[in-house]
Amino acid sequence: MTKNKEEKSIEKITLEETMPHQINAPSFSETGIKMQPPFVNEHGVIIGDSLYASENSPLENWSKDTDPAIMAGDEWVHPTNDIGWNTAENRELLESKKKPKAYPFMHPSKDVSHGSD
């Protein structure tokens, strides 16, 4: 059985909660946030496949009669494969969700090394 073009475009593009094909992509590993697969929005455009072009996209079929508002809204934004994750603020958000490197050998509220030096 062969896959059609759309099914091939929606194949898994992540590895260990990151996107290795994107040099500056953040790692969602150990954050509690799971990578989401690409999806097809109501306009038939694949969102989150890292190809950034789709035959049904208004960008690929733009004319003077195209209303730019057609590309507004959450249906055009992928929850984990979005350029916004590359900002310093969002990278800090991800880092703050990761457990400290000393975990699990640290007490969550007691400094067991206090006074030992």
Secondary structure, DSSP 8 states (H G I E B T S, - for coil): ----HHHHHTS---BTTB-TTSTT----TTTT------EE-TTS-EESSS----TT-TTTT--TT--GGGG-SGGG--SSSSGGGGSHHHHHHHHHHS--TTTTSS-SS--TTTT--
